[in-house]
Amino acid sequence: MSSTIDRYTWPHVDDSLRRAVDRQLGVSLSDRDGRGVIGGFEAEFAQFVGSRYAIAFSSGTAALHAMCVAAGLGPGDEIVAPTYTFFATATPFAYEGVRVVFADADGFGNLDPADLPNRLTERTRAVIVTHMWGNPCDMTAIAAFCRENRLMLLEDCSHAHFASWAGQPVGTFGAMAVFSTNQKPITTGEGGVLVTDDDRLRELALLHGHYNKRCFQEIDESAPYSAYALTGMGLKSRATTLGAAIGLDQLGKAELIESRRREVLASYAEALEGNPVVSPVLVDPERGENGLYVVGLRYRYETATVTLHEFVDRLNQKQADFDVPGSTNVIANEPLFHRSSRQQSWEDVPEVGHTDYPGAQRFIRSFFKTPLWGYPGDAAAIDHHVSMLVEMTKAVQR
Ligand SMILES: *Cc1c(COP(=O)(O)O)cnc(C)c1O
């Protein structure tokens, strides 16, 4: 085995990616409308997801903000969000004065549909889910709950670009969905994409993050809000042309990225079959397909002699790249979600009582991850990670 393992980077910068960026440098560094590379990227992305429309933004967070505004949510409204997610699933809603009510996690770290009825009030207008670490949420149960209670269903698919539930791609279950294209399975460097099938929601999202030329070209003149086409609504969160060029290159390789990443995931699943200490976190393949963001792993304390952190430290001393994620946590207890309004004084930080979310806490205690790699030349690194993991589980097994 080679002693030097390349550090994981994403995406893999190859000749086609360099050529795509170089070509775009000769065309345009900034597009004011969707007629160039940005529109091209959006059309391909919509096709990739299986939705009618896609709009590119400067970040996933900006796209989530547009989603909140297009949904018409504001002060007085409540949205149910997962307490276990990357915080940007929920922070744009808090920014707009929407009260975010948090639901607990199931055994995959996903929003637990069984907890939804406990979070419903007369002010609930919408539910947002995140397909955590690529595993699709139970969309059958969640969509049924939203239908029965007339709630708008929204999806944060930032971890789940290749995921599906019951044969249906994620991002197509609700009124709108967002895919971050930061360091995610399909990347534009920085960026985010909002997808929807609905003309009005598309136009409202456009008006939130774009203005002037593009809004004049693409917003129906008979719509009352076309009056704001020149100015937009006060924000601008357009994507960059170089990002769109990178995204188009990545979408052109989507099948390769998917097949290689599925192979890598399968090699972990195979090597860990029957392992008493570590198992992959994967939904039943009969129910859904993983979205290929990371290799998610579950640690069984009761069968091991060391803590999860010690286990991961020992692995990383052997040139491996395993990680107990820190930025995804129980976010319900963050003070941002307890402010009375955007104008609340900086001196007056809200007191936050610590609410327990046993499902999320159970998941967090046992979860760790490693990169999925998925590019030419990664075989040695994958082998190294898989064999280190198997070896280490033998060393710590009770
Ligand atoms: C990455 C991510 C975001 C935010 O996207 P940015 O492009 O980084 O702004 C939102 N939600 C989830 C679940 C993410 O992983």
The ligand as a Gaussian input file, in Angstrom:
#p B3LYP/6-31G(d) Opt

LIG

0 1
 C      -24.396000      23.153000       2.760000
 C      -25.751000      23.181000       3.342000
 C      -26.559000      24.333000       3.352000
 C      -26.050000      25.700000       3.004000
 O      -25.576000      25.820000       1.761000
 P      -24.444000      26.897000       1.405000
 O      -24.299000      26.706000      -0.053000
 O      -23.216000      26.509000       2.178000
 O      -24.980000      28.221000       1.781000
 C      -27.856000      24.227000       3.800000
 N      -28.341000      23.074000       4.268000
 C      -27.599000      21.957000       4.318000
 C      -28.201000      20.703000       4.836000
 C      -26.269000      21.981000       3.875000
 O      -25.523000      20.878000       3.955000

